[in-house]
Amino acid sequence: MHGGNLSNSSVHARCGHVTRARCEAMHATVQQELLLVSSLPKPELPPSPRECTVPFQPTASTGQGETLARRRYQKGSVIFSKSRQLWLGRYREDTIRQDGIVIRTRPQVVLGTKKELPTQRLAVRKLDEILSRINDRSYQPTRIATVAEFAVRWRGEVLAKRKPSTIGSANSHFNSHIIPQLGKLRLDQIGAENQQIFVNQLTGASRKTVLNILSTLSSMLTTAKDWGYACRGVEVRKLVLPERKTHVAAHFTRSQVESIFTLAQDPWRTFFILLTMTGLRAGEALGLQWADIDFDHRCIHVRRSAWYGKPQSTKSKGSAAPITLPSALSAVLAEYKANWKPNPDGFLFVTRNGRPPSSNKVVEYQLWPILDALEIPRCGLHAFRHSVASFIVDAGYSIEVAQQQLRHSNPRTTLGYTHFRGGATEQAMADVSDSLKLDAVGRNADRGSQYIQ
């Protein structure tokens, strides 16, 4: 076939043993098909656009404008550190920076110690568990940021919605500890090792203070993880914290409380009596309004707390519960209300500007002068709450009764508030002591003397 035509000789040569008539018929058929194809109209293709109207958006970038290769299934690499006796895993992961640019990083993670993973095969399996998230078909690049960068967002968008007291303590944790020590690290670098280093740097802080700081850090990291950032949470059980110190919280005896009532002047005499007969927290008592005092049903509704003169919600949902109004306290409050100077919001205790006072001012200017006069060591208003728990248990009631009155969620917390000093425990130990025969010395002295050297 040349130029679309078949010669007779070529057709005959291909036919071979086929008869001449049959070959001529086949030749005629081929010629007809060629003529039919050449007569068909050619399809017209749409003209190409002069400019592409779809903007080019690379799926990944190195940060300098270069596109990254398509992400493939990866196995990573396992390295053993002889100096640290640790198995380390390295892999590649696409992450999103704060400016929205996707970059490819190569993080390194600790897989375990030589004791935990004796062989390299076990270390590889551990790395496979980590890579399962990245190799998953639904995987999307994670976001990265430093602790200082994300803290700005978290404080503005999350912390700002919390209670004023929570904002104050969290800002103190950030400014004094978290930002200075962890601010330059990326969120994904705040693992168990760096968390332990951070705890070790909190020298002089009590166990409770360390836990409060870690709680603030954990809350921020949890939000970062929910928002798609690469990070790990705080696992307190994996950290070595300062030992618990045997500290006895400040509290008053019955005679000390009665002496305080004698020297105090209203409105603070009524305030101290209210704390002693209810076990309220100082902020809850300062946040009380007359609408919260139900004289008819003999109960007090705890609906808010006051912090530096600003009303806020109670410490927890369980704290917002009604408590009993004893008859003696009801009489004291009724007498106080008769001479009470009204204010717009109906607060029981206010300053000259009509707002609840700050609890630390009450301690400094009202409580401490009285304690100094009575030669009682200085302490805070929480000492009244500790005293109430002890009074309840000393009166012969169970720890569960004290827990209900103080509105603790855990009875173990209430146990830390009880300081036994008489009452039922004093009578019980007196009975035990009287039952012992201390004059039994000398009776049957020869019996068993051979065992004494």
C-alpha positions as CSV (number, residue, x, y, z in Angstrom):
1,M,0.0,0.0,0.0
2,H,1.5,3.3,-1.1
3,G,-0.2,6.7,-0.8
4,G,-3.4,5.0,0.3
5,N,-3.6,2.7,-2.9
6,L,-3.2,-1.1,-3.1
7,S,-1.5,-2.5,-6.2
8,N,-2.8,-5.7,-7.8
9,S,0.6,-7.4,-7.6
10,S,0.9,-6.7,-3.9
11,V,-2.6,-8.1,-3.3
12,H,-1.9,-11.2,-5.4
13,A,1.4,-11.7,-3.5
14,R,-0.4,-11.6,-0.2
15,C,-3.2,-13.9,-1.3
16,G,-0.8,-16.7,-2.2
17,H,-2.9,-19.8,-2.7
18,V,-6.2,-17.8,-2.8
19,T,-7.9,-17.8,-6.2
20,R,-7.6,-14.8,-8.6
21,A,-11.4,-14.0,-8.5
22,R,-11.4,-14.0,-4.7
23,C,-8.4,-11.7,-4.5
24,E,-10.0,-9.2,-6.9
25,A,-13.2,-9.2,-4.8
26,M,-11.1,-8.5,-1.6
27,H,-9.2,-5.7,-3.5
28,A,-12.5,-4.0,-4.5
29,T,-13.8,-4.1,-0.9
30,V,-10.6,-2.5,0.5
31,Q,-10.8,0.3,-2.2
32,Q,-14.4,1.0,-1.3
33,E,-13.5,1.3,2.5
34,L,-10.7,3.7,1.8
35,L,-12.9,5.9,-0.3
36,L,-15.6,5.9,2.4
37,V,-13.1,6.9,5.1
38,S,-11.6,9.7,3.0
39,S,-15.0,11.1,2.3
40,L,-15.9,11.6,6.0
41,P,-15.7,15.1,7.4
42,K,-12.9,15.8,9.8
43,P,-14.0,16.8,13.4
44,E,-13.2,20.4,14.4
45,L,-11.3,20.8,17.7
46,P,-12.2,23.8,19.9
47,P,-9.6,26.6,19.7
48,S,-7.1,26.7,22.5
49,P,-7.5,29.6,24.9
50,R,-4.9,32.3,24.8
51,E,-4.4,32.3,28.6
52,C,-5.2,29.7,31.2
53,T,-8.0,30.9,33.5
54,V,-7.3,28.5,36.3
55,P,-4.6,29.7,38.7
56,F,-1.7,27.3,39.4
57,Q,-1.7,26.1,43.0
58,P,1.1,23.7,43.9
59,T,0.2,21.0,46.5
60,A,3.4,21.6,48.4
61,S,6.3,24.0,48.5
62,T,9.7,24.1,50.0
63,G,9.2,27.7,51.1
64,Q,11.4,29.1,48.3
65,G,8.7,28.5,45.6
66,E,9.8,25.0,44.5
67,T,7.1,22.4,44.2
68,L,7.6,19.2,46.2
69,A,7.4,15.7,44.8
70,R,4.2,13.8,45.2
71,R,4.0,12.2,48.6
72,R,4.5,8.5,48.4
73,Y,4.2,5.5,50.8
74,Q,7.2,5.7,53.2
75,K,8.8,3.4,55.7
76,G,11.2,5.9,57.3
77,S,14.5,5.0,58.8
78,V,15.5,3.6,62.2
79,I,18.8,4.7,63.9
80,F,20.3,3.5,67.1
81,S,22.0,6.1,69.4
82,K,24.8,4.3,71.3
83,S,25.4,7.3,73.5
84,R,21.8,7.6,74.6
85,Q,20.9,3.9,74.2
86,L,17.8,4.9,72.3
87,W,16.1,3.9,69.0
88,L,15.3,7.0,66.9
89,G,13.0,7.1,63.9
90,R,13.1,9.6,61.1
91,Y,10.6,10.2,58.3
92,R,9.2,12.9,56.1
93,E,6.0,14.9,56.7
94,D,4.3,17.8,55.0
95,T,3.4,20.6,57.4
96,I,1.7,24.0,57.1
97,R,3.4,27.1,58.4
98,Q,1.7,30.0,60.1
99,D,1.7,31.9,56.7
100,G,-0.1,29.0,55.0
101,I,2.9,27.7,53.0
102,V,3.3,23.9,52.9
103,I,6.8,22.7,53.6
104,R,8.3,19.2,53.9
105,T,10.0,18.4,57.2
106,R,12.0,15.5,58.4
107,P,11.2,15.0,62.1
108,Q,13.0,12.7,64.4
109,V,11.2,10.9,67.2
110,V,12.3,8.7,70.1
111,L,10.9,5.2,69.6
112,G,12.1,3.7,72.8
113,T,15.1,2.5,74.8
114,K,17.2,-0.5,74.1
115,K,15.5,-2.2,77.1
116,E,12.0,-1.5,75.8
117,L,12.9,-2.5,72.2
118,P,15.7,-5.1,72.3
119,T,15.8,-5.6,68.5
120,Q,15.7,-3.3,65.4
121,R,12.7,-5.2,64.1
122,L,10.7,-4.1,67.1
123,A,11.9,-0.5,66.6
124,V,10.7,-0.7,62.9
125,R,7.3,-1.9,64.1
126,K,7.1,1.0,66.4
127,L,7.9,3.5,63.6
128,D,5.3,1.8,61.4
129,E,2.7,2.7,64.0
130,I,3.7,6.3,63.7
131,L,3.8,6.3,59.9
132,S,0.4,4.7,59.7
133,R,-1.2,8.1,60.1
134,I,1.0,9.7,57.4
135,N,0.5,6.8,55.0
136,D,-3.2,6.8,55.4
137,R,-5.1,7.9,52.2
138,S,-7.1,10.5,54.1
139,Y,-3.9,12.1,55.5
140,Q,-3.6,15.9,55.3
141,P,-0.6,18.1,56.0
142,T,-0.4,19.2,59.7
143,R,0.1,22.7,60.9
144,I,3.2,23.8,62.8
145,A,4.0,26.8,65.0
146,T,6.2,27.6,67.9
147,V,4.8,27.7,71.5
148,A,5.2,31.5,71.6
149,E,3.4,31.9,68.2
150,F,0.4,29.7,69.1
151,A,0.2,31.1,72.6
152,V,-0.7,34.5,71.1
153,R,-3.7,32.9,69.3
154,W,-4.7,30.8,72.2
155,R,-4.7,33.6,74.7
156,G,-6.7,35.8,72.4
157,E,-9.3,33.3,71.1
158,V,-9.6,30.8,73.9
159,L,-8.3,32.1,77.2
160,A,-10.1,35.4,76.8
161,K,-13.4,33.5,77.1
162,R,-12.5,32.1,80.5
163,K,-13.2,33.5,84.0
164,P,-11.1,36.5,85.1
165,S,-9.4,34.4,87.8
166,T,-8.4,31.8,85.3
167,I,-7.1,34.4,82.9
168,G,-5.0,35.9,85.6
169,S,-3.4,32.7,86.7
170,A,-2.8,31.4,83.2
171,N,-1.2,34.7,82.1
172,S,1.1,34.4,85.1
173,H,2.1,30.9,84.0
174,F,2.8,32.0,80.5
175,N,4.8,35.2,81.3
176,S,6.8,33.7,84.1
177,H,7.5,30.1,83.0
178,I,6.0,28.7,79.7
179,I,7.1,31.5,77.3
180,P,10.6,32.1,78.7
181,Q,11.5,28.3,78.7
182,L,9.4,26.8,75.9
183,G,8.5,29.8,73.7
184,K,11.1,29.1,70.9
185,L,10.3,25.4,70.6
186,R,7.8,24.1,68.0
187,L,4.6,22.5,69.4
188,D,5.6,19.1,68.0
189,Q,8.8,19.3,70.1
190,I,7.0,19.5,73.4
191,G,7.2,15.7,74.1
192,A,7.8,13.9,77.4
193,E,11.5,14.6,77.4
194,N,11.1,18.4,77.0
195,Q,8.2,18.4,79.4
196,Q,10.4,16.8,82.1
197,I,13.2,19.3,81.4
198,F,10.6,22.1,81.9
199,V,9.4,20.6,85.2
200,N,13.0,20.4,86.4
201,Q,13.5,24.1,85.7
202,L,10.6,25.0,88.0
203,T,12.9,25.0,90.9
204,G,11.4,25.9,94.3
205,A,7.8,25.5,93.1
206,S,5.6,23.2,95.1
207,R,4.0,20.1,93.6
208,K,0.6,21.9,93.4
209,T,2.1,24.9,91.6
210,V,3.8,22.6,89.1
211,L,0.5,20.8,88.4
212,N,-1.2,24.1,87.9
213,I,1.4,25.3,85.3
214,L,1.2,21.9,83.5
215,S,-2.6,22.2,83.4
216,T,-2.3,25.6,81.6
217,L,0.2,24.1,79.1
218,S,-1.9,21.0,78.6
219,S,-5.0,23.1,77.9
220,M,-3.2,25.0,75.2
221,L,-1.7,21.9,73.6
222,T,-5.1,20.2,73.5
223,T,-6.5,23.1,71.6
224,A,-3.6,23.1,69.2
225,K,-4.2,19.4,68.5
226,D,-7.9,20.0,67.9
227,W,-7.0,22.7,65.5
228,G,-4.8,20.5,63.4
229,Y,-1.4,21.4,64.7
230,A,1.3,18.8,65.1
231,C,1.8,18.4,68.8
232,R,1.5,16.0,71.7
233,G,-0.3,16.4,75.0
234,V,0.9,16.5,78.5
235,E,0.9,13.1,80.3
236,V,1.5,13.8,84.0
237,R,1.9,10.1,84.7
238,K,5.1,10.0,82.7
239,L,6.7,13.0,84.5
240,V,8.6,13.0,87.8
241,L,7.1,15.8,89.9
242,P,8.2,17.3,93.2
243,E,7.5,15.3,96.3
244,R,4.4,16.1,98.4
245,K,5.4,18.2,101.4
246,T,3.8,17.5,104.8
247,H,2.1,20.8,105.1
248,V,-0.6,21.5,107.7
249,A,-3.0,24.1,106.3
250,A,-3.9,27.1,108.5
251,H,-7.0,26.6,110.6
252,F,-8.6,28.0,113.8
253,T,-9.7,26.5,117.0
254,R,-13.2,27.2,118.4
255,S,-11.8,29.6,121.0
256,Q,-9.8,31.5,118.3
257,V,-12.8,31.9,116.1
258,E,-14.9,33.2,119.0
259,S,-12.1,35.7,119.8
260,I,-12.1,36.9,116.2
261,F,-15.8,37.5,116.3
262,T,-15.4,39.6,119.5
263,L,-12.7,41.9,118.0
264,A,-14.2,42.3,114.5
265,Q,-16.6,45.1,113.6
266,D,-19.4,45.0,111.1
267,P,-19.6,44.4,108.2
268,W,-16.6,42.1,108.7
269,R,-17.8,40.5,111.9
270,T,-20.9,39.3,109.9
271,F,-18.6,38.2,107.1
272,F,-16.4,36.1,109.4
273,I,-19.4,34.5,111.0
274,L,-20.8,33.7,107.6
275,L,-17.6,32.0,106.6
276,T,-17.5,30.0,109.8
277,M,-21.1,28.8,109.7
278,T,-21.2,27.9,106.0
279,G,-17.8,26.9,104.9
280,L,-18.1,29.2,101.8
281,R,-15.0,30.1,99.9
282,A,-14.1,33.8,100.3
283,G,-15.0,34.7,96.7
284,E,-18.4,33.0,97.0
285,A,-19.2,34.9,100.2
286,L,-18.1,38.2,98.7
287,G,-20.3,37.5,95.7
288,L,-23.5,36.9,97.6
289,Q,-26.5,39.1,97.0
290,W,-29.6,39.4,99.2
291,A,-31.6,37.6,96.5
292,D,-29.4,34.5,97.2
293,I,-30.4,34.4,100.9
294,D,-33.6,32.4,101.3
295,F,-34.8,33.1,104.8
296,D,-38.1,31.2,104.2
297,H,-36.5,27.9,103.1
298,R,-33.4,28.4,105.3
299,C,-30.8,28.0,102.5
300,I,-28.2,30.1,100.7
301,H,-27.9,29.8,96.9
302,V,-24.3,30.0,95.7
303,R,-24.7,31.4,92.2
304,R,-21.5,33.4,91.6
305,S,-18.0,34.3,93.0
306,A,-16.2,37.6,93.2
307,W,-12.7,38.1,92.0
308,Y,-11.0,41.5,92.5
309,G,-14.4,43.1,92.6
310,K,-15.7,41.4,89.4
311,P,-18.5,38.8,89.5
312,Q,-17.7,35.5,87.8
313,S,-18.9,31.9,87.8
314,T,-18.2,29.5,90.7
315,K,-15.2,27.3,90.8
316,S,-17.1,24.3,89.3
317,K,-20.6,23.3,88.5
318,G,-20.8,21.3,91.7
319,S,-20.0,24.5,93.7
320,A,-23.1,26.2,92.4
321,A,-25.4,24.4,94.9
322,P,-27.6,25.6,97.7
323,I,-26.3,25.2,101.3
324,T,-28.0,25.2,104.6
325,L,-28.7,28.5,106.4
326,P,-28.5,27.7,110.2
327,S,-30.9,29.5,112.5
328,A,-28.1,31.3,114.3
329,L,-26.7,32.6,111.0
330,S,-30.2,33.6,109.8
331,A,-30.6,35.8,112.9
332,V,-27.2,37.4,112.4
333,L,-27.9,38.2,108.7
334,A,-31.4,39.6,109.5
335,E,-29.8,42.0,112.0
336,Y,-27.1,43.0,109.6
337,K,-29.7,43.6,106.8
338,A,-31.6,46.0,109.0
339,N,-28.5,48.3,109.1
340,W,-27.2,47.5,105.6
341,K,-26.6,50.3,103.2
342,P,-28.2,49.5,99.8
343,N,-26.2,49.2,96.6
344,P,-27.5,48.8,93.0
345,D,-26.7,45.1,92.7
346,G,-27.7,44.1,96.3
347,F,-24.3,42.7,97.3
348,L,-24.0,42.0,101.0
349,F,-20.4,43.3,101.3
350,V,-19.1,46.2,99.1
351,T,-16.5,48.9,99.1
352,R,-17.2,52.7,98.8
353,N,-17.5,52.3,95.0
354,G,-20.3,49.8,95.3
355,R,-18.3,46.7,94.2
356,P,-17.3,43.6,96.2
357,P,-13.9,44.0,97.9
358,S,-10.9,42.0,96.9
359,S,-10.3,39.1,99.3
360,N,-6.6,39.9,99.7
361,K,-7.6,43.4,100.9
362,V,-10.0,42.0,103.4
363,V,-7.2,39.8,104.7
364,E,-4.6,42.6,104.9
365,Y,-6.7,45.3,106.4
366,Q,-9.4,43.4,108.4
367,L,-8.2,39.9,109.3
368,W,-4.5,40.4,110.0
369,P,-4.8,43.2,112.5
370,I,-7.1,41.0,114.6
371,L,-4.8,38.0,114.3
372,D,-1.8,40.1,115.4
373,A,-3.8,41.4,118.4
374,L,-4.7,37.8,119.3
375,E,-1.1,36.6,118.6
376,I,-2.4,34.1,116.1
377,P,-0.1,33.4,113.1
378,R,-1.2,35.3,110.0
379,C,-3.1,33.3,107.4
380,G,-5.8,33.7,104.8
381,L,-9.6,33.5,104.7
382,H,-9.4,29.9,103.6
383,A,-8.5,29.0,107.2
384,F,-12.2,29.5,108.1
385,R,-13.2,26.8,105.5
386,H,-10.6,24.3,107.0
387,S,-12.0,25.0,110.4
388,V,-15.6,24.2,109.4
389,A,-14.6,20.8,108.1
390,S,-12.9,20.0,111.4
391,F,-15.9,21.3,113.4
392,I,-18.3,19.0,111.5
393,V,-16.2,15.9,112.0
394,D,-15.4,16.8,115.6
395,A,-19.1,17.0,116.3
396,G,-19.4,13.3,115.4
397,Y,-20.5,13.5,111.8
398,S,-19.0,11.5,109.0
399,I,-16.5,12.9,106.4
400,E,-19.3,12.6,103.8
401,V,-21.3,15.3,105.7
402,A,-18.4,17.6,105.6
403,Q,-17.8,16.9,101.9
404,Q,-21.4,17.8,101.1
405,Q,-21.3,21.0,103.1
406,L,-18.0,22.1,101.4
407,R,-19.2,20.9,98.0
408,H,-16.1,18.9,97.3
409,S,-16.3,16.4,94.4
410,N,-13.9,14.0,96.1
411,P,-13.9,13.0,99.8
412,R,-10.1,12.7,99.7
413,T,-10.1,16.5,99.3
414,T,-12.2,16.9,102.4
415,L,-9.9,14.7,104.4
416,G,-7.2,17.3,103.8
417,Y,-9.4,19.9,105.4
418,T,-10.1,18.1,108.7
419,H,-7.8,18.8,111.6
420,F,-9.0,16.8,114.6
421,R,-8.6,18.5,117.9
422,G,-11.2,17.4,120.4
423,G,-14.9,16.6,120.3
424,A,-15.7,13.0,119.3
425,T,-12.0,12.1,118.6
426,E,-10.9,13.4,122.0
427,Q,-13.6,11.4,123.8
428,A,-12.8,8.3,121.8
429,M,-9.1,8.5,122.6
430,A,-9.9,9.2,126.3
431,D,-12.0,6.0,126.4
432,V,-9.2,4.0,124.7
433,S,-6.6,5.4,127.1
434,D,-8.7,4.7,130.2
435,S,-9.3,1.1,129.1
436,L,-5.5,0.4,129.1
437,K,-4.2,-1.0,132.5
438,L,-1.0,1.0,132.9
439,D,-0.5,-0.4,136.5
440,A,0.0,-4.0,135.1
441,V,3.7,-3.6,135.3
442,G,5.1,-6.0,137.9
443,R,2.3,-8.5,137.6
444,N,3.6,-12.0,136.8
445,A,7.0,-10.4,136.4
446,D,8.7,-13.8,136.2
447,R,6.6,-14.9,133.3
448,G,8.4,-14.3,130.1
449,S,11.4,-12.6,131.7
450,Q,13.6,-15.2,130.2
451,Y,13.0,-13.6,126.8
452,I,14.2,-10.2,127.9
453,Q,18.0,-9.7,127.7
